Amino acid sequence: MFLGEAYRADAITWMEGLKQFGDFEIVTWELQHPGHNLKSRFKRFIEYLSAVRTIRRVIREHRPDMVIAERTTSYGFLAASCGLHPVAIAQQGRTDLWPERSLTMPLKRMLQHRAFKYADLIHAWGPVMTISMQEAGVEMSKVMVLPKGVDLARFLFENDANRAPAAIVTRSLQPEYRHDVILRAFSLLASRGIRLPLVIVGDGSRKQYLQQLAQELNIADQVTFTGRIPNTQLPQLLASSSIYLSMPVTEGVSASLFEAMACGSYPIVTDLPGNRSWITHQDNGLLVPVDDATALANEIEWALANPDLRKKASEHNRNFVETYADFHTNMKKIADRYHEMINEKEDNVRN
């Protein structure tokens, strides 16, 4: 049983991997109110209060062998409270305690503590996530540090020398991903005579604002907003883009970054611990301070001026993903671990 937003790309990747490499059948459950505004958040809270009872009813109906959940707060707490074991929960961000100044932070810490305590397996999609787990007193023997990985049969490598200069962003159009910083950097580049095409993939609450901002900055003619696209179209867009951009204010382990690295798109990303796990500045990518449009413009200009370095970095990044983030290899390991947990539970019941 999967608890979480089943429409999200990360969730789809997780579930499809379990079906493909573990022969699992999956039933899903998620909260119906997204919580985008005050009224919706209130409805979501009311729904959350009765969620455990609802989930237990679904468990009685489908009799799943185990439960998995994304996020160590909301759905992770529900997974740990539903009475079914084994439980595997995944930390999605560097800490999952976000936003940092939220008035609900004490409640989120309490929910996360229970999730950590009662989970049988905790996924850290990358090493940066283990730092907050250790600080929270997690029993680290329960932690599996392994990214889900990228389907390398779909995200094919394209040598940087074979593509025209162009940039791409594939993060959700939400405030924390700072697409406005990217647009302001492109305005600065345009003032220097550098008019680089930019493709912004995805949808979100900031789409209209960002389209208007591109108009105000006089760069609308070089920016393409694709909206939400089928995941099957993404590899081709990445393979045709020489530069990948991502400027979030917080980062755990970015599947979008791995996808770009697999396709050979040169990464320019925020200088955050989650990105420093994979990117070394002016080596296999570039790191930019948070909310610094001028620094971003400078780094894009530097990348355009160093095509040989981009080519070398692209080859290195593809090799890295093949070694450490191959979807087929990593999801097989995860699926095998789930089967071991289920078998251990059955053995204990028989004994």
C-alpha positions as CSV (number, residue, x, y, z in Angstrom):
1,M,0.0,0.0,0.0
2,F,1.4,3.4,-1.0
3,L,0.5,6.5,1.0
4,G,1.2,9.8,-0.8
5,E,0.4,11.9,-3.9
6,A,0.4,9.1,-6.5
7,Y,0.4,11.6,-9.4
8,R,3.9,13.0,-8.5
9,A,6.7,11.9,-10.8
10,D,8.8,10.7,-7.8
11,A,6.0,8.6,-6.6
12,I,5.3,7.1,-10.0
13,T,9.0,6.2,-10.4
14,W,9.0,4.5,-7.0
15,M,5.9,2.5,-7.6
16,E,6.7,1.6,-11.2
17,G,10.1,0.3,-10.0
18,L,8.5,-1.9,-7.4
19,K,6.1,-3.3,-10.0
20,Q,8.9,-4.0,-12.5
21,F,11.6,-5.4,-10.2
22,G,9.6,-6.8,-7.3
23,D,6.4,-8.0,-9.0
24,F,4.4,-5.9,-6.5
25,E,0.7,-4.9,-6.9
26,I,0.1,-1.5,-5.3
27,V,-3.0,0.1,-3.9
28,T,-2.7,3.9,-3.3
29,W,-4.3,6.3,-0.9
30,E,-3.9,10.1,-0.6
31,L,-5.5,13.1,1.0
32,Q,-8.0,14.7,-1.4
33,H,-7.5,18.4,-0.4
34,P,-4.2,19.8,-1.7
35,G,-3.9,22.6,0.9
36,H,-3.0,25.4,-1.6
37,N,-5.1,28.0,0.3
38,L,-6.4,28.6,3.8
39,K,-9.8,27.0,3.1
40,S,-8.3,24.0,1.4
41,R,-5.7,23.6,4.2
42,F,-8.5,23.6,6.8
43,K,-10.3,20.8,4.9
44,R,-7.1,18.9,4.6
45,F,-6.5,19.1,8.3
46,I,-10.0,17.8,9.0
47,E,-9.5,15.0,6.5
48,Y,-6.1,14.2,8.2
49,L,-7.8,13.8,11.6
50,S,-9.8,10.8,10.3
51,A,-7.1,9.5,7.9
52,V,-5.8,6.6,10.1
53,R,-9.3,5.2,10.5
54,T,-9.9,5.5,6.7
55,I,-6.5,3.8,5.9
56,R,-7.2,0.9,8.3
57,R,-10.5,0.3,6.5
58,V,-8.6,0.2,3.1
59,I,-6.1,-2.2,4.7
60,R,-8.9,-4.5,5.8
61,E,-10.3,-4.5,2.3
62,H,-7.1,-5.1,0.3
63,R,-4.9,-6.9,2.9
64,P,-1.6,-5.5,1.7
65,D,1.7,-7.1,2.8
66,M,3.4,-3.8,3.8
67,V,2.9,0.0,3.6
68,I,5.2,2.6,2.1
69,A,4.9,6.3,2.4
70,E,6.5,9.5,1.1
71,R,7.6,12.2,3.5
72,T,8.5,11.5,7.1
73,T,5.9,13.9,8.5
74,S,2.4,13.7,7.0
75,Y,2.1,10.4,5.2
76,G,5.0,8.8,7.1
77,F,3.1,9.5,10.4
78,L,0.0,7.9,8.9
79,A,2.0,4.8,7.8
80,A,3.5,4.4,11.2
81,S,0.1,4.7,12.9
82,C,-2.0,2.4,10.7
83,G,-1.1,-0.8,12.5
84,L,0.4,-2.6,9.5
85,H,4.0,-3.8,9.3
86,P,6.5,-3.7,7.7
87,V,6.5,0.1,7.2
88,A,8.9,1.9,4.8
89,I,8.9,5.7,4.8
90,A,10.9,8.0,2.6
91,Q,12.3,11.4,3.5
92,Q,11.7,13.6,0.5
93,G,13.6,16.7,1.4
94,R,16.8,17.4,3.4
95,T,14.8,17.3,6.6
96,D,11.1,17.2,5.5
97,L,10.6,19.9,8.2
98,W,9.5,22.8,5.9
99,P,9.1,25.7,5.9
100,E,11.6,26.3,8.6
101,R,9.7,29.2,10.3
102,S,6.3,27.5,10.2
103,L,4.1,27.8,13.2
104,T,3.3,24.1,12.9
105,M,7.0,23.1,13.2
106,P,6.6,21.6,16.7
107,L,3.7,19.4,15.5
108,K,5.7,18.4,12.4
109,R,8.6,17.3,14.6
110,M,6.3,15.2,16.7
111,L,4.8,13.5,13.7
112,Q,8.2,12.9,12.2
113,H,9.5,11.4,15.5
114,R,6.7,8.9,15.6
115,A,7.3,8.0,11.9
116,F,11.0,7.5,12.5
117,K,10.3,5.4,15.7
118,Y,7.8,3.0,14.2
119,A,9.1,2.6,10.7
120,D,10.9,-0.6,9.8
121,L,12.9,1.0,7.0
122,I,13.7,4.6,6.3
123,H,14.7,5.7,2.8
124,A,17.4,8.4,2.5
125,W,17.6,9.0,-1.3
126,G,21.0,10.6,-0.7
127,P,23.6,11.1,2.0
128,V,22.6,14.7,2.8
129,M,19.3,13.3,4.2
130,T,21.1,11.2,6.9
131,I,22.5,14.3,8.6
132,S,19.0,15.4,9.9
133,M,18.2,11.8,10.7
134,Q,21.2,11.5,12.9
135,E,20.4,14.8,14.6
136,A,16.8,13.5,15.3
137,G,18.2,10.3,16.9
138,V,17.1,7.9,14.3
139,E,18.3,4.3,14.6
140,M,20.6,4.4,11.6
141,S,20.5,0.6,11.1
142,K,17.0,1.2,9.7
143,V,18.2,3.7,7.1
144,M,18.8,2.7,3.5
145,V,20.9,5.3,1.6
146,L,20.2,4.8,-2.1
147,P,18.6,7.0,-4.8
148,K,15.8,5.5,-6.9
149,G,17.8,6.4,-9.9
150,V,17.2,7.2,-13.5
151,D,15.9,4.9,-16.3
152,L,19.0,5.1,-18.5
153,A,17.2,3.4,-21.4
154,R,14.9,6.4,-21.6
155,F,17.2,9.2,-20.6
156,L,19.7,8.8,-23.3
157,F,23.1,10.6,-23.4
158,E,23.6,13.3,-26.0
159,N,27.1,14.7,-26.4
160,D,27.2,18.5,-25.7
161,A,29.0,19.1,-29.0
162,N,25.9,18.0,-30.9
163,R,23.5,20.6,-29.5
164,A,23.0,24.3,-29.9
165,P,23.3,26.5,-26.7
166,A,20.0,26.4,-24.9
167,A,18.9,26.1,-21.2
168,I,16.1,24.1,-19.5
169,V,14.3,24.2,-16.1
170,T,12.3,21.1,-15.1
171,R,11.2,22.0,-11.6
172,S,7.6,22.7,-10.5
173,L,6.5,26.3,-10.9
174,Q,6.2,26.9,-7.1
175,P,7.8,29.8,-5.1
176,E,10.6,27.6,-3.5
177,Y,12.1,26.8,-6.9
178,R,12.8,30.5,-7.7
179,H,12.1,30.6,-11.4
180,D,12.0,34.4,-11.0
181,V,15.7,34.4,-10.2
182,I,16.4,32.5,-13.4
183,L,14.3,34.9,-15.5
184,R,16.1,37.9,-13.9
185,A,19.5,36.3,-14.7
186,F,18.4,35.9,-18.3
187,S,17.4,39.6,-18.4
188,L,20.9,40.5,-17.3
189,L,22.4,38.2,-19.9
190,A,20.2,39.9,-22.6
191,S,21.6,43.3,-21.5
192,R,25.1,41.9,-22.2
193,G,24.0,40.7,-25.7
194,I,23.5,37.1,-24.7
195,R,20.0,35.9,-25.7
196,L,20.0,32.2,-24.7
197,P,16.8,30.2,-25.4
198,L,15.2,29.0,-22.2
199,V,12.6,26.2,-21.9
200,I,10.6,26.1,-18.6
201,V,8.9,22.7,-18.2
202,G,6.0,22.1,-15.8
203,D,3.1,23.8,-14.1
204,G,2.4,25.4,-10.8
205,S,0.9,28.3,-8.8
206,R,3.5,30.8,-10.2
207,K,3.0,30.1,-13.9
208,Q,1.0,33.3,-14.7
209,Y,3.3,35.5,-12.6
210,L,6.4,34.1,-14.3
211,Q,4.9,34.6,-17.8
212,Q,4.1,38.2,-16.9
213,L,7.6,38.7,-15.4
214,A,9.2,37.4,-18.7
215,Q,7.1,40.0,-20.5
216,E,8.2,42.8,-18.1
217,L,11.9,41.8,-18.5
218,N,11.6,41.9,-22.3
219,I,12.7,38.2,-22.6
220,A,9.4,36.6,-23.5
221,D,10.5,35.9,-27.0
222,Q,13.3,33.7,-25.8
223,V,11.4,31.8,-23.0
224,T,9.1,28.9,-23.7
225,F,6.6,27.7,-21.1
226,T,5.7,24.1,-22.0
227,G,3.2,23.5,-19.2
228,R,2.9,20.0,-17.8
229,I,4.2,17.5,-20.4
230,P,4.1,13.7,-20.6
231,N,7.2,12.2,-18.9
232,T,8.0,10.5,-22.2
233,Q,8.8,13.9,-23.8
234,L,11.2,15.0,-21.1
235,P,14.3,13.1,-22.1
236,Q,14.3,14.6,-25.6
237,L,14.0,18.1,-24.2
238,L,16.9,17.5,-21.8
239,A,19.0,16.0,-24.6
240,S,18.5,19.1,-26.7
241,S,19.4,21.5,-23.9
242,S,23.1,22.3,-23.3
243,I,22.5,23.8,-19.8
244,Y,20.2,22.6,-17.0
245,L,19.1,25.2,-14.4
246,S,17.7,24.6,-10.9
247,M,17.6,27.4,-8.2
248,P,15.6,26.1,-5.2
249,V,16.1,27.5,-1.7
250,T,16.1,24.0,-0.3
251,E,17.1,20.6,-1.8
252,G,17.2,17.0,-0.8
253,V,18.0,14.6,-3.6
254,S,16.8,15.9,-7.0
255,A,15.7,13.3,-9.5
256,S,15.5,16.2,-12.0
257,L,19.3,16.7,-11.6
258,F,20.0,13.1,-12.2
259,E,17.9,13.1,-15.3
260,A,19.8,16.1,-16.6
261,M,23.2,14.6,-15.8
262,A,22.1,11.4,-17.6
263,C,21.2,13.3,-20.7
264,G,24.4,15.3,-20.7
265,S,22.9,18.7,-19.9
266,Y,25.4,20.8,-18.0
267,P,24.0,21.5,-14.5
268,I,24.0,24.9,-12.9
269,V,22.3,24.6,-9.5
270,T,21.9,26.2,-6.1
271,D,24.9,25.9,-3.7
272,L,23.1,23.7,-1.2
273,P,24.3,20.6,0.7
274,G,22.0,18.4,-1.3
275,N,23.5,19.6,-4.6
276,R,27.1,19.6,-3.3
277,S,26.7,15.8,-2.8
278,W,26.8,15.4,-6.6
279,I,28.2,18.7,-8.1
280,T,31.7,20.1,-7.8
281,H,31.9,23.8,-8.8
282,Q,33.5,24.4,-12.2
283,D,34.1,20.7,-12.6
284,N,31.0,18.7,-13.4
285,G,28.7,21.7,-12.9
286,L,28.4,25.1,-11.3
287,L,27.0,26.1,-7.9
288,V,25.3,29.4,-7.4
289,P,24.3,31.2,-4.1
290,V,20.6,31.2,-3.3
291,D,18.6,34.1,-4.8
292,D,21.5,35.6,-6.6
293,A,20.5,36.4,-10.2
294,T,23.7,38.3,-10.9
295,A,25.9,35.3,-9.9
296,L,23.7,33.0,-11.9
297,A,24.1,35.2,-15.0
298,N,27.8,35.2,-14.5
299,E,28.0,31.4,-14.2
300,I,25.8,30.8,-17.3
301,E,28.1,33.2,-19.2
302,W,31.2,31.2,-17.9
303,A,29.6,27.9,-19.0
304,L,28.9,29.2,-22.5
305,A,32.5,30.3,-22.7
306,N,33.8,26.9,-21.8
307,P,32.3,24.3,-24.2
308,D,35.2,21.9,-23.8
309,L,34.7,21.7,-20.1
310,R,31.0,21.2,-20.6
311,K,31.7,18.3,-22.9
312,K,34.0,16.7,-20.4
313,A,31.6,17.3,-17.5
314,S,28.7,15.8,-19.5
315,E,30.6,12.6,-20.1
316,H,31.7,12.4,-16.5
317,N,28.1,13.0,-15.3
318,R,26.7,10.2,-17.5
319,N,29.3,7.8,-16.1
320,F,28.4,8.8,-12.6
321,V,24.7,8.2,-13.1
322,E,25.4,4.8,-14.7
323,T,27.5,3.8,-11.7
324,Y,25.4,5.2,-8.8
325,A,22.0,6.1,-10.0
326,D,20.8,3.4,-12.4
327,F,17.1,2.9,-11.9
328,H,17.2,-0.8,-12.8
329,T,20.0,-1.6,-10.4
330,N,18.8,0.6,-7.5
331,M,15.1,-0.3,-7.7
332,K,16.0,-4.0,-7.8
333,K,17.9,-3.6,-4.5
334,I,14.9,-1.7,-3.0
335,A,12.4,-4.3,-4.1
336,D,14.5,-7.1,-2.8
337,R,14.8,-5.4,0.6
338,Y,11.0,-5.1,0.7
339,H,10.6,-8.8,0.0
340,E,13.1,-9.6,2.7
341,M,11.1,-7.6,5.2
342,I,7.8,-9.2,4.2
343,N,9.4,-12.7,4.4
344,E,10.8,-11.9,7.9
345,K,7.4,-10.9,9.0
346,E,5.8,-14.1,7.7
347,D,8.5,-16.2,9.4
348,N,7.9,-14.4,12.7
349,V,4.2,-15.1,12.4
350,R,4.7,-18.8,11.7
351,N,7.1,-19.1,14.6
